[in-house]
Amino acid sequence: MPSAGILIIGNEILSGKVTDTNSPFLCRELRELGVDVERILTIPDEVDLIAHEVRTLSDAYDFVFTSGGIGPTHDDLTMDGVAAAFGLKVQRNESIVARMERAQNGPANESQVKMAMIPEGAQLIDAGDLWFPVVVVENVHVFPGIPELLYKKFTSIRDRFRGVPFLLKRVYVRKRESDIAESLHELLSEFPELMLGSYPKIGEEAFHVLLTLESRDAGYLQQALDSLLDKLPDDAVHKVE
């Protein structure tokens, strides 16, 4: 199944001035599409570091998603870093300039033209009703850091990444995690391909542990769920979703 790495770029994230909400969004969306996110990395606005990490992720995963550093200011260096990752030059893209000028019904200024400087040969993908396209170099998809724009852009092209989605079952358990640990070990021995999560909940009156069972195979998932329910004490299960 497809794999992905996410690269969050920005000093403001590392300083704590801004909270990253883009990587959780991408993780949820990609998982629903059937893409395994295997790494999330946050780095500062440094061209050489961006280039190194982009290339490393590109070699390791099927898809790479970057967030941040593509605006008109001095610290927007992502395009330079992505270009350097693949030994490409950064050049003015006349199609993007034309889009800008149509959107504002007038000529682009110097700061706006900076946003049209992208790696040579990059693919441009229209992003719904947004004038600025998604820029793709090799398997690297460059997104803005502003969450609202990233959400819109990703949503407009999300079907490009569709694989075989995960199916999920939730079991809410009244027992403590230590009470059911042996049953969970037995379940994984019986169903080694199952993705099993166990999450204790503090302050919940109705249940103490949320169990999640995930698989891309509906039959396998149902068999694992049935086996788990057989293993748990009769009074242990609050509900199943």
Secondary structure, DSSP 8 states (H G I E B T S, - for coil): --EEEEEEE-HHHHTTSS---HHHHHHHHHHHHT-EEEEEEEE-S-HHHHHHHHHHHHHH-SEEEEES--SSSTT--HHHHHHHHTT--EEE-HHHHHHHHHHHTS---HHHHHHTEEETT-EEEEETTEEEEEEEETTEEEE-SSHHHHHHHHHHHGGGG-----EEEEEEESS-HHHHHHHHHHHHHH-TT-EEEEEE-SS-SS-SEEEEEEES-HHHHHHHHHHHHHHS-TT-EEEE-
